[in-house]
């Protein structure tokens, strides 16, 4: 049988996971607002500053929250009755989180490029504006909302691994 966390440790791990996950979602929602501002603002300094700030905030807050959400989620599942591979909803949520974190890390090159372009006063404002952060932030918010729904509703369904692990307990 898997090692289960004590109630005190389980609650602390759950709080850490929820805080990291909510923080990640909150940052993504803030990025939607910043990305829209970068597209629609008439203030050249605001537009250029938006892309420069997005890169820094992504490295210092968005990426760490995504990684922390992934790590705390894995620890949470390993130390509880849910397990990491016993239930389809956990496996699906893990997959979403791994993909979202991976896409974010890969997308950091785009943030770096956009910040470089925005910092160059020789580049016209229309070349600075970019719809990509809006699109990626909205997609990230949708993925994180699906993960949140899975965590709240916990749809039934054991994986084959989960069925095998459960079978000896029922016998």
MARROVO-826366 format. One record per atom (N, C-alpha, C): residue number from 1; residue in three letters; x, y, z. Coordinates in Angstrom, 3 decimals. Layout:
MARROVO-826366
[NUM,"ala",[X,Y,Z]]
...
***
This chain:
MARROVO-826366
[1,"unk",[0.842,-1.188,0.000]]
[1,"unk",[0.000,0.000,0.000]]
[1,"unk",[0.885,1.249,0.000]]
[2,"unk",[0.424,2.274,-0.690]]
[2,"unk",[1.192,3.514,-0.784]]
[2,"unk",[1.258,4.202,0.574]]
[3,"unk",[2.340,4.872,0.789]]
[3,"unk",[2.512,5.638,2.021]]
[3,"unk",[1.600,6.861,1.951]]
[4,"unk",[0.791,7.051,2.975]]
[4,"unk",[-0.152,8.162,3.007]]
[4,"unk",[0.351,9.203,4.005]]
[5,"unk",[0.213,10.453,3.651]]
[5,"unk",[0.649,11.547,4.520]]
[5,"unk",[-0.234,11.621,5.766]]
[6,"unk",[0.341,12.124,6.826]]
[6,"unk",[-0.468,12.397,8.018]]
[6,"unk",[-1.421,13.545,7.675]]
[7,"unk",[-2.528,13.670,8.385]]
[7,"unk",[-3.474,14.753,8.076]]
[7,"unk",[-2.827,16.144,8.086]]
[8,"unk",[-1.949,16.400,9.024]]
[8,"unk",[-1.303,17.717,9.113]]
[8,"unk",[-0.429,17.979,7.877]]
[9,"unk",[0.369,17.003,7.492]]
[9,"unk",[1.239,17.165,6.317]]
[9,"unk",[0.400,17.244,5.044]]
[10,"unk",[-0.641,16.409,4.959]]
[10,"unk",[-1.510,16.413,3.781]]
[10,"unk",[-2.154,17.789,3.592]]
[11,"unk",[-2.638,18.377,4.676]]
[11,"unk",[-3.272,19.697,4.580]]
[11,"unk",[-2.256,20.771,4.202]]
[12,"unk",[-1.065,20.693,4.758]]
[12,"unk",[-0.019,21.657,4.396]]
[12,"unk",[0.352,21.518,2.919]]
[13,"unk",[0.460,20.281,2.451]]
[13,"unk",[0.778,20.043,1.037]]
[13,"unk",[-0.356,20.536,0.144]]
[14,"unk",[-1.585,20.317,0.577]]
[14,"unk",[-2.738,20.781,-0.199]]
[14,"unk",[-2.760,22.308,-0.270]]
[15,"unk",[-2.513,22.960,0.851]]
[15,"unk",[-2.469,24.428,0.862]]
[15,"unk",[-1.376,24.925,-0.088]]
[16,"unk",[-0.202,24.327,-0.036]]
[16,"unk",[0.892,24.732,-0.925]]
[16,"unk",[0.485,24.565,-2.385]]
[17,"unk",[-0.150,23.442,-2.700]]
[17,"unk",[-0.559,23.190,-4.083]]
[17,"unk",[-1.633,24.181,-4.536]]
[18,"unk",[-2.619,24.416,-3.691]]
[18,"unk",[-3.692,25.347,-4.052]]
[18,"unk",[-3.141,26.763,-4.222]]
[19,"unk",[-2.273,27.193,-3.318]]
[19,"unk",[-1.693,28.537,-3.413]]
[19,"unk",[-0.891,28.686,-4.710]]
[20,"unk",[-0.065,27.707,-5.024]]
[20,"unk",[0.734,27.771,-6.262]]
[20,"unk",[-0.159,27.753,-7.495]]
[21,"unk",[-1.173,26.902,-7.489]]
[21,"unk",[-2.063,26.781,-8.647]]
[21,"unk",[-2.914,28.028,-8.843]]
[22,"unk",[-3.470,28.557,-7.757]]
[22,"unk",[-4.264,29.785,-7.850]]
[22,"unk",[-3.361,30.953,-8.253]]
[23,"unk",[-2.153,30.990,-7.719]]
[23,"unk",[-1.203,32.026,-8.112]]
[23,"unk",[-0.884,31.962,-9.593]]
[24,"unk",[-0.687,30.747,-10.094]]
[24,"unk",[-0.407,30.562,-11.525]]
[24,"unk",[-1.577,31.072,-12.362]]
[25,"unk",[-2.791,30.667,-12.008]]
[25,"unk",[-3.969,31.118,-12.747]]
[25,"unk",[-4.109,32.635,-12.659]]
[26,"unk",[-3.893,33.197,-11.489]]
[26,"unk",[-3.970,34.648,-11.334]]
[26,"unk",[-2.956,35.381,-12.197]]
[27,"unk",[-1.746,34.841,-12.255]]
[27,"unk",[-0.720,35.448,-13.105]]
[27,"unk",[-1.115,35.379,-14.578]]
[28,"unk",[-1.683,34.264,-14.983]]
[28,"unk",[-2.118,34.125,-16.379]]
[28,"unk",[-3.210,35.152,-16.690]]
[29,"unk",[-4.149,35.335,-15.770]]
[29,"unk",[-5.199,36.335,-15.986]]
[29,"unk",[-4.601,37.741,-16.061]]
[30,"unk",[-3.605,38.027,-15.239]]
[30,"unk",[-2.918,39.319,-15.310]]
[30,"unk",[-2.195,39.470,-16.653]]
[31,"unk",[-1.647,38.364,-17.161]]
[31,"unk",[-0.962,38.407,-18.453]]
[31,"unk",[-1.941,38.678,-19.585]]
[32,"unk",[-3.168,38.177,-19.464]]
[32,"unk",[-4.178,38.501,-20.482]]
[32,"unk",[-4.385,40.013,-20.508]]
[33,"unk",[-4.528,40.614,-19.332]]
[33,"unk",[-4.733,42.068,-19.258]]
[33,"unk",[-3.533,42.824,-19.840]]
[34,"unk",[-2.319,42.397,-19.478]]
[34,"unk",[-1.125,43.074,-20.007]]
[34,"unk",[-1.017,42.896,-21.520]]
[35,"unk",[-1.302,41.687,-21.994]]
[35,"unk",[-1.189,41.422,-23.430]]
[35,"unk",[-2.192,42.255,-24.225]]
[36,"unk",[-3.410,42.382,-23.703]]
[36,"unk",[-4.416,43.216,-24.372]]
[36,"unk",[-3.963,44.674,-24.361]]
[37,"unk",[-3.415,45.122,-23.248]]
[37,"unk",[-2.910,46.494,-23.172]]
[37,"unk",[-1.825,46.730,-24.221]]
[38,"unk",[-0.963,45.746,-24.418]]
[38,"unk",[0.085,45.872,-25.419]]
[38,"unk",[-0.453,46.000,-26.834]]
[39,"unk",[-1.640,45.480,-27.057]]
[39,"unk",[-2.262,45.553,-28.383]]
[39,"unk",[-3.036,46.862,-28.569]]
[40,"unk",[-3.774,47.292,-27.549]]
[40,"unk",[-4.729,48.390,-27.744]]
[40,"unk",[-4.264,49.756,-27.243]]
[41,"unk",[-3.260,49.822,-26.405]]
[41,"unk",[-2.865,51.112,-25.828]]
[41,"unk",[-2.310,52.050,-26.900]]
[42,"unk",[-2.653,53.316,-26.758]]
[42,"unk",[-2.126,54.338,-27.664]]
[42,"unk",[-0.815,54.922,-27.137]]
[43,"unk",[-0.481,54.622,-25.900]]
[43,"unk",[0.721,55.147,-25.250]]
[43,"unk",[1.924,54.272,-25.614]]
[44,"unk",[2.842,54.835,-26.391]]
[44,"unk",[3.995,54.061,-26.863]]
[44,"unk",[4.833,53.509,-25.713]]
[45,"unk",[5.065,54.315,-24.682]]
[45,"unk",[5.869,53.842,-23.548]]
[45,"unk",[5.164,52.700,-22.819]]
[46,"unk",[3.846,52.785,-22.716]]
[46,"unk",[3.091,51.717,-22.048]]
[46,"unk",[3.186,50.417,-22.841]]
[47,"unk",[3.075,50.517,-24.153]]
[47,"unk",[3.158,49.316,-25.000]]
[47,"unk",[4.542,48.689,-24.876]]
[48,"unk",[5.575,49.489,-25.032]]
[48,"unk",[6.939,48.960,-24.939]]
[48,"unk",[7.212,48.408,-23.540]]
[49,"unk",[6.774,49.125,-22.534]]
[49,"unk",[6.975,48.674,-21.161]]
[49,"unk",[6.244,47.379,-20.851]]
[50,"unk",[5.076,47.213,-21.446]]
[50,"unk",[4.290,45.998,-21.208]]
[50,"unk",[5.073,44.748,-21.591]]
[51,"unk",[5.651,44.749,-22.777]]
[51,"unk",[6.372,43.555,-23.232]]
[51,"unk",[7.649,43.325,-22.428]]
[52,"unk",[8.270,44.414,-21.998]]
[52,"unk",[9.485,44.270,-21.182]]
[52,"unk",[9.138,43.731,-19.794]]
[53,"unk",[8.050,44.209,-19.221]]
[53,"unk",[7.614,43.736,-17.900]]
[53,"unk",[7.150,42.281,-17.980]]
[54,"unk",[6.442,41.936,-19.040]]
[54,"unk",[5.935,40.564,-19.167]]
[54,"unk",[7.073,39.546,-19.113]]
[55,"unk",[8.170,39.852,-19.778]]
[55,"unk",[9.288,38.904,-19.758]]
[55,"unk",[9.822,38.716,-18.336]]
[56,"unk",[10.047,39.812,-17.641]]
[56,"unk",[10.598,39.724,-16.283]]
[56,"unk",[9.638,39.027,-15.318]]
[57,"unk",[8.372,39.396,-15.375]]
[57,"unk",[7.379,38.788,-14.480]]
[57,"unk",[7.208,37.303,-14.809]]
[58,"unk",[7.303,36.966,-16.073]]
[58,"unk",[7.187,35.547,-16.447]]
[58,"unk",[8.318,34.734,-15.831]]
[59,"unk",[9.548,35.248,-15.914]]
[59,"unk",[10.682,34.507,-15.340]]
[59,"unk",[10.633,34.463,-13.822]]
[60,"unk",[10.212,35.558,-13.193]]
[60,"unk",[10.281,35.647,-11.733]]
[60,"unk",[9.023,35.164,-11.020]]
[61,"unk",[7.894,35.062,-11.720]]
[61,"unk",[6.654,34.638,-11.051]]
[61,"unk",[5.932,33.520,-11.799]]
[62,"unk",[5.690,33.708,-13.087]]
[62,"unk",[4.878,32.748,-13.834]]
[62,"unk",[5.532,31.369,-13.910]]
[63,"unk",[6.774,31.305,-14.344]]
[63,"unk",[7.469,30.011,-14.447]]
[63,"unk",[7.630,29.356,-13.073]]
[64,"unk",[8.087,30.080,-12.043]]
[64,"unk",[8.194,29.427,-10.727]]
[64,"unk",[6.854,28.901,-10.201]]
[65,"unk",[5.769,29.642,-10.418]]
[65,"unk",[4.463,29.164,-9.958]]
[65,"unk",[4.024,27.922,-10.729]]
[66,"unk",[4.290,27.885,-12.028]]
[66,"unk",[3.938,26.711,-12.823]]
[66,"unk",[4.709,25.485,-12.345]]
[67,"unk",[6.003,25.637,-12.157]]
[67,"unk",[6.831,24.517,-11.690]]
[67,"unk",[6.415,24.100,-10.283]]
[68,"unk",[6.170,25.066,-9.418]]
[68,"unk",[5.751,24.748,-8.048]]
[68,"unk",[4.400,24.046,-8.035]]
[69,"unk",[3.500,24.452,-8.906]]
[69,"unk",[2.198,23.788,-8.998]]
[69,"unk",[2.365,22.336,-9.435]]
[70,"unk",[3.228,22.110,-10.405]]
[70,"unk",[3.499,20.751,-10.873]]
[70,"unk",[4.113,19.903,-9.764]]
[71,"unk",[5.133,20.415,-9.115]]
[71,"unk",[5.834,19.656,-8.069]]
[71,"unk",[4.914,19.378,-6.885]]
[72,"unk",[4.199,20.398,-6.423]]
[72,"unk",[3.311,20.182,-5.272]]
[72,"unk",[2.156,19.256,-5.622]]
[73,"unk",[1.701,19.305,-6.865]]
[73,"unk",[0.637,18.395,-7.293]]
[73,"unk",[1.093,16.949,-7.302]]
[74,"unk",[2.299,16.711,-7.789]]
[74,"unk",[2.848,15.344,-7.787]]
[74,"unk",[3.026,14.863,-6.353]]
[75,"unk",[3.599,15.696,-5.493]]
[75,"unk",[3.778,15.305,-4.090]]
[75,"unk",[2.434,15.035,-3.424]]
[76,"unk",[1.465,15.876,-3.703]]
[76,"unk",[0.128,15.704,-3.131]]
[76,"unk",[-0.475,14.364,-3.557]]
[77,"unk",[-0.362,14.035,-4.821]]
[77,"unk",[-0.965,12.786,-5.297]]
[77,"unk",[-0.230,11.559,-4.762]]
[78,"unk",[1.080,11.646,-4.634]]
[78,"unk",[1.845,10.496,-4.142]]
[78,"unk",[1.588,10.215,-2.668]]
[79,"unk",[1.207,11.235,-1.929]]
[79,"unk",[1.015,11.056,-0.496]]
[79,"unk",[-0.427,10.919,-0.060]]
[80,"unk",[-1.336,10.767,-1.016]]
[80,"unk",[-2.750,10.631,-0.673]]
[80,"unk",[-3.328,9.379,-1.319]]
[81,"unk",[-4.568,9.103,-1.000]]
[81,"unk",[-5.243,7.918,-1.543]]
[81,"unk",[-5.442,8.000,-3.053]]
[82,"unk",[-5.373,9.206,-3.614]]
[82,"unk",[-5.616,9.356,-5.041]]
[82,"unk",[-4.499,8.732,-5.867]]
[83,"unk",[-3.283,8.816,-5.410]]
[83,"unk",[-2.164,8.271,-6.174]]
[83,"unk",[-1.921,9.074,-7.438]]
[84,"unk",[-0.811,8.795,-8.093]]
[84,"unk",[-0.454,9.543,-9.298]]
[84,"unk",[-1.046,8.921,-10.560]]
[85,"unk",[-1.200,7.604,-10.567]]
[85,"unk",[-1.685,6.926,-11.774]]
[85,"unk",[-2.904,6.048,-11.523]]
[86,"unk",[-3.593,6.222,-10.421]]
[86,"unk",[-4.748,5.381,-10.092]]
[86,"unk",[-6.041,5.864,-10.734]]
[87,"unk",[-6.206,7.165,-10.847]]
[87,"unk",[-7.463,7.744,-11.331]]
[87,"unk",[-7.211,8.541,-12.606]]
[88,"unk",[-8.146,8.389,-13.558]]
[88,"unk",[-7.993,9.087,-14.830]]
[88,"unk",[-7.918,10.601,-14.654]]
[89,"unk",[-8.704,11.148,-13.736]]
[89,"unk",[-8.703,12.605,-13.582]]
[89,"unk",[-7.337,13.114,-13.121]]
[90,"unk",[-6.647,12.337,-12.282]]
[90,"unk",[-5.319,12.750,-11.813]]
[90,"unk",[-4.321,12.682,-12.970]]
[91,"unk",[-4.388,11.602,-13.738]]
[91,"unk",[-3.483,11.439,-14.880]]
[91,"unk",[-3.715,12.557,-15.898]]
[92,"unk",[-4.985,12.856,-16.176]]
[92,"unk",[-5.304,13.899,-17.144]]
[92,"unk",[-4.846,15.269,-16.635]]
[93,"unk",[-5.078,15.541,-15.357]]
[93,"unk",[-4.647,16.815,-14.766]]
[93,"unk",[-3.121,16.926,-14.783]]
[94,"unk",[-2.441,15.831,-14.478]]
[94,"unk",[-0.979,15.818,-14.544]]
[94,"unk",[-0.516,16.125,-15.966]]
[95,"unk",[-1.138,15.479,-16.945]]
[95,"unk",[-0.780,15.724,-18.340]]
[95,"unk",[-0.975,17.180,-18.737]]
[96,"unk",[-2.110,17.754,-18.347]]
[96,"unk",[-2.369,19.165,-18.644]]
[96,"unk",[-1.306,20.067,-18.018]]
[97,"unk",[-0.954,19.768,-16.776]]
[97,"unk",[0.014,20.598,-16.058]]
[97,"unk",[1.407,20.478,-16.667]]
[98,"unk",[1.802,19.268,-17.029]]
[98,"unk",[3.114,19.062,-17.655]]
[98,"unk",[3.177,19.793,-18.998]]
[99,"unk",[2.131,19.642,-19.805]]
[99,"unk",[2.112,20.301,-21.115]]
[99,"unk",[2.099,21.821,-20.951]]
[100,"unk",[1.255,22.328,-20.060]]
[100,"unk",[1.175,23.781,-19.859]]
[100,"unk",[2.506,24.351,-19.369]]
[101,"unk",[3.152,23.651,-18.454]]
[101,"unk",[4.446,24.110,-17.948]]
[101,"unk",[5.500,24.055,-19.053]]
[102,"unk",[5.500,22.976,-19.819]]
[102,"unk",[6.448,22.846,-20.929]]
[102,"unk",[6.263,23.916,-21.984]]
[103,"unk",[5.013,24.174,-22.363]]
[103,"unk",[4.738,25.216,-23.353]]
[103,"unk",[5.186,26.577,-22.821]]
[104,"unk",[4.924,26.836,-21.553]]
[104,"unk",[5.348,28.106,-20.948]]
[104,"unk",[6.865,28.270,-21.020]]
[105,"unk",[7.588,27.245,-20.636]]
[105,"unk",[9.053,27.333,-20.653]]
[105,"unk",[9.553,27.561,-22.085]]
[106,"unk",[8.970,26.859,-23.048]]
[106,"unk",[9.360,27.069,-24.443]]
[106,"unk",[8.964,28.462,-24.933]]
[107,"unk",[7.825,28.954,-24.458]]
[107,"unk",[7.334,30.269,-24.880]]
[107,"unk",[8.190,31.414,-24.328]]
[108,"unk",[8.992,31.131,-23.344]]
[108,"unk",[9.841,32.176,-22.771]]
[108,"unk",[10.762,32.785,-23.825]]
[109,"unk",[11.134,32.023,-24.832]]
[109,"unk",[11.947,32.585,-25.928]]
[109,"unk",[11.184,33.692,-26.640]]
[110,"unk",[9.876,33.486,-26.800]]
[110,"unk",[9.049,34.514,-27.432]]
[110,"unk",[8.990,35.755,-26.555]]
[111,"unk",[8.794,35.572,-25.249]]
[111,"unk",[8.794,36.722,-24.336]]
[111,"unk",[10.117,37.481,-24.422]]
[112,"unk",[11.222,36.754,-24.473]]
[112,"unk",[12.534,37.396,-24.560]]
[112,"unk",[12.664,38.196,-25.856]]
[113,"unk",[12.205,37.614,-26.960]]
[113,"unk",[12.246,38.298,-28.255]]
[113,"unk",[11.382,39.561,-28.220]]
[114,"unk",[10.162,39.431,-27.706]]
[114,"unk",[9.258,40.582,-27.652]]
[114,"unk",[9.835,41.700,-26.783]]
[115,"unk",[10.474,41.338,-25.685]]
[115,"unk",[11.089,42.344,-24.808]]
[115,"unk",[12.248,43.043,-25.516]]
[116,"unk",[13.037,42.279,-26.274]]
[116,"unk",[14.160,42.866,-27.027]]
[116,"unk",[13.645,43.849,-28.078]]
[117,"unk",[12.619,43.440,-28.813]]
[117,"unk",[12.049,44.309,-29.845]]
[117,"unk",[11.475,45.571,-29.202]]
[118,"unk",[10.761,45.403,-28.093]]
[118,"unk",[10.148,46.554,-27.413]]
[118,"unk",[11.195,47.523,-26.876]]
[119,"unk",[12.363,47.020,-26.507]]
[119,"unk",[13.420,47.870,-25.949]]
[119,"unk",[14.152,48.671,-27.022]]
[120,"unk",[13.995,48.295,-28.281]]
[120,"unk",[14.704,48.961,-29.375]]
[120,"unk",[13.892,50.166,-29.859]]
[121,"unk",[14.358,51.392,-29.583]]
[121,"unk",[13.591,52.575,-29.994]]
[121,"unk",[13.528,52.744,-31.512]]
[122,"unk",[14.394,52.050,-32.231]]
[122,"unk",[14.385,52.135,-33.685]]
[122,"unk",[13.294,51.294,-34.335]]
[123,"unk",[12.664,50.447,-33.562]]
[123,"unk",[11.594,49.595,-34.093]]
[123,"unk",[10.266,50.317,-33.902]]
[124,"unk",[9.486,50.389,-34.975]]
[124,"unk",[8.187,51.051,-34.911]]
[124,"unk",[7.211,50.327,-33.990]]
[125,"unk",[6.251,51.082,-33.479]]
[125,"unk",[5.294,50.548,-32.513]]
[125,"unk",[4.468,49.397,-33.091]]
[126,"unk",[4.127,49.479,-34.367]]
[126,"unk",[3.327,48.398,-34.964]]
[126,"unk",[4.106,47.085,-35.020]]
[127,"unk",[5.423,47.169,-35.103]]
[127,"unk",[6.247,45.954,-35.081]]
[127,"unk",[6.382,45.410,-33.662]]
[128,"unk",[6.185,46.278,-32.677]]
[128,"unk",[6.283,45.856,-31.278]]
[128,"unk",[5.027,45.095,-30.861]]
[129,"unk",[3.874,45.583,-31.281]]
[129,"unk",[2.601,44.956,-30.898]]
[129,"unk",[2.546,43.524,-31.431]]
[130,"unk",[2.076,42.615,-30.589]]
[130,"unk",[2.041,41.207,-30.990]]
[130,"unk",[0.845,40.532,-30.325]]
[131,"unk",[0.053,39.816,-31.121]]
[131,"unk",[-1.154,39.155,-30.602]]
[131,"unk",[-0.841,37.823,-29.919]]
[132,"unk",[0.340,37.300,-30.138]]
[132,"unk",[0.701,35.987,-29.596]]
[132,"unk",[0.524,35.875,-28.079]]
[133,"unk",[0.957,36.857,-27.271]]
[133,"unk",[0.742,36.721,-25.824]]
[133,"unk",[-0.733,36.664,-25.428]]
[134,"unk",[-1.595,37.363,-26.160]]
[134,"unk",[-3.035,37.288,-25.875]]
[134,"unk",[-3.513,35.863,-26.114]]
[135,"unk",[-3.191,35.334,-27.277]]
[135,"unk",[-3.622,33.984,-27.643]]
[135,"unk",[-3.106,32.942,-26.655]]
[136,"unk",[-1.828,32.988,-26.343]]
[136,"unk",[-1.243,31.997,-25.440]]
[136,"unk",[-1.756,32.139,-24.013]]
[137,"unk",[-1.987,33.362,-23.561]]
[137,"unk",[-2.501,33.560,-22.205]]
[137,"unk",[-3.938,33.066,-22.076]]
[138,"unk",[-4.756,33.325,-23.077]]
[138,"unk",[-6.142,32.833,-23.047]]
[138,"unk",[-6.154,31.307,-23.083]]
[139,"unk",[-5.326,30.715,-23.938]]
[139,"unk",[-5.247,29.247,-23.999]]
[139,"unk",[-4.775,28.678,-22.660]]
[140,"unk",[-3.788,29.310,-22.044]]
[140,"unk",[-3.292,28.846,-20.743]]
[140,"unk",[-4.382,28.937,-19.686]]
[141,"unk",[-5.141,30.022,-19.693]]
[141,"unk",[-6.229,30.172,-18.717]]
[141,"unk",[-7.260,29.062,-18.889]]
[142,"unk",[-7.595,28.731,-20.127]]
[142,"unk",[-8.557,27.649,-20.373]]
[142,"unk",[-8.028,26.309,-19.877]]
[143,"unk",[-6.765,26.023,-20.139]]
[143,"unk",[-6.159,24.769,-19.669]]
[143,"unk",[-6.184,24.711,-18.147]]
[144,"unk",[-5.825,25.807,-17.495]]
[144,"unk",[-5.803,25.826,-16.032]]
[144,"unk",[-7.212,25.734,-15.449]]
[145,"unk",[-8.187,26.297,-16.130]]
[145,"unk",[-9.573,26.165,-15.664]]
[145,"unk",[-10.055,24.722,-15.782]]
[146,"unk",[-9.684,24.033,-16.852]]
[146,"unk",[-10.032,22.611,-16.985]]
[146,"unk",[-9.388,21.811,-15.854]]
[147,"unk",[-8.132,22.084,-15.563]]
[147,"unk",[-7.449,21.392,-14.461]]
[147,"unk",[-8.145,21.669,-13.131]]
[148,"unk",[-8.603,22.888,-12.942]]
[148,"unk",[-9.313,23.242,-11.712]]
[148,"unk",[-10.631,22.489,-11.606]]
[149,"unk",[-11.362,22.414,-12.700]]
[149,"unk",[-12.633,21.672,-12.703]]
[149,"unk",[-12.382,20.203,-12.375]]
[150,"unk",[-11.348,19.619,-12.954]]
[150,"unk",[-11.016,18.223,-12.641]]
[150,"unk",[-10.706,18.049,-11.157]]
[151,"unk",[-9.973,18.985,-10.583]]
[151,"unk",[-9.597,18.886,-9.170]]
[151,"unk",[-10.806,19.019,-8.249]]
[152,"unk",[-11.783,19.809,-8.659]]
[152,"unk",[-12.964,20.014,-7.817]]
[152,"unk",[-13.956,18.862,-7.964]]
[153,"unk",[-14.240,18.447,-9.198]]
[153,"unk",[-15.265,17.424,-9.429]]
[153,"unk",[-14.746,15.996,-9.316]]
[154,"unk",[-13.466,15.777,-9.551]]
[154,"unk",[-12.851,14.452,-9.447]]
[154,"unk",[-13.723,13.364,-10.099]]
[155,"unk",[-13.858,13.398,-11.419]]
[155,"unk",[-14.698,12.398,-12.090]]
[155,"unk",[-14.231,10.978,-11.778]]
[156,"unk",[-15.185,10.089,-11.689]]
[156,"unk",[-14.867,8.696,-11.369]]
[156,"unk",[-14.116,8.049,-12.519]]
[157,"unk",[-13.476,6.962,-12.194]]
[157,"unk",[-12.796,6.169,-13.207]]
[157,"unk",[-11.387,5.830,-12.792]]
[158,"unk",[-11.174,4.545,-12.565]]
[158,"unk",[-9.840,4.062,-12.224]]
[158,"unk",[-9.105,3.660,-13.490]]
[159,"unk",[-7.826,3.929,-13.517]]
[159,"unk",[-6.990,3.438,-14.605]]
[159,"unk",[-6.802,1.930,-14.413]]
[160,"unk",[-6.221,1.262,-15.382]]
[160,"unk",[-5.935,-0.176,-15.208]]
[160,"unk",[-5.020,-0.398,-14.013]]
[161,"unk",[-4.050,0.475,-13.862]]
[161,"unk",[-3.152,0.399,-12.709]]
[161,"unk",[-3.955,0.543,-11.416]]
[162,"unk",[-4.854,1.494,-11.384]]
[162,"unk",[-5.689,1.707,-10.206]]
[162,"unk",[-6.587,0.521,-9.915]]
[163,"unk",[-7.096,-0.124,-10.958]]
[163,"unk",[-7.940,-1.313,-10.772]]
[163,"unk",[-7.122,-2.466,-10.205]]
[164,"unk",[-5.894,-2.635,-10.709]]
[164,"unk",[-5.030,-3.703,-10.182]]
[164,"unk",[-4.673,-3.449,-8.722]]
[165,"unk",[-4.394,-2.202,-8.380]]
[165,"unk",[-4.041,-1.865,-6.997]]
[165,"unk",[-5.237,-2.046,-6.063]]
[166,"unk",[-6.423,-1.810,-6.576]]
[166,"unk",[-7.630,-1.919,-5.761]]
[166,"unk",[-8.049,-3.368,-5.573]]
[167,"unk",[-7.810,-4.218,-6.557]]
[167,"unk",[-8.265,-5.617,-6.531]]
[167,"unk",[-7.799,-6.384,-5.299]]
[168,"unk",[-6.518,-6.333,-4.905]]
[168,"unk",[-6.102,-7.080,-3.715]]
[168,"unk",[-6.789,-6.586,-2.441]]
[169,"unk",[-7.128,-5.325,-2.383]]
[169,"unk",[-7.788,-4.786,-1.201]]
[169,"unk",[-9.206,-5.330,-1.077]]
[170,"unk",[-9.860,-5.575,-2.213]]
[170,"unk",[-11.236,-6.065,-2.195]]
[170,"unk",[-11.296,-7.553,-1.895]]
[171,"unk",[-10.224,-8.286,-2.144]]
[171,"unk",[-10.234,-9.741,-1.964]]
[171,"unk",[-10.192,-10.157,-0.517]]
***
